[in-house]
Amino acid sequence: MEYKLNTPLTKEDVDKLKSGDIVYLSGTVFTARDEAHARILEMAEEKKQLPFDLEGAVIYHCGPLMKGKDGEWKVVAAGPTTSARMSKMTPSLLDIHEVRAFVGKGGMDNVTESMKGKSVYLAFTGGCAALAAMSIAKVTTVHWLDLGMPEAVWELKVENFGPLVVGIDSHENDLFTDVRKKALEAYSKIE
């Protein structure tokens, strides 16, 4: 199935998605990599409020390349980064915030249980930085630029951002694990 969804996402939005479905997103998406995830968790520990709202949010594992001009930011490139690096922090983040989707490349490890009934992982093809940038209508603002351009949280307004493949759905189905399992079974039959 193919879905066009608007952010913020609802529980009903993610509940209907199944592993292998295609999704296009419109609305606000936040970029966040390792350092941003760590700061989000630190702020929760310190009982500090975030400068952005993650309830119903989409987090894009991306370290974009931006160009500042006339007081505004323009996207040069915004391809996905490897999501597995954020796997360890994702269950804790989901305990604190109702993030409804994560977007990145390569899948995530050991997160299906923590995503159950809450969230999905949407895979974007690596090497598509220019395609991704074309779907970004505007950079709304940037948070935590002190972390550096790729690690800052960029608040992006997107239109038909995708195509994204549901790699992990909220029903504990993991496309990446299934493909690995089938590949290993096929490999074991080779003489």
Salt bridges, closest charged atoms under 4 A:
ASP15 OD2 - LYS11 NZ 2.91
ASP34 OD1 - ARG85 NH2 2.82
GLU46 OE1 - LYS48 NZ 3.19
GLU55 OE2 - HIS97 ND1 2.98
GLU72 OE1 - LYS74 NZ 3.63
ASP95 OD1 - LYS118 NZ 3.87
GLU98 OE1 - ARG100 NH2 3.37
ASP109 OD1 - ARG180 NH2 3.89
ASP146 OD2 - ARG39 NH2 2.74
GLU151 OE2 - ARG33 NH2 3.13
GLU155 OE1 - HIS143 NE2 3.19
GLU172 OE2 - LYS116 NZ 3.48
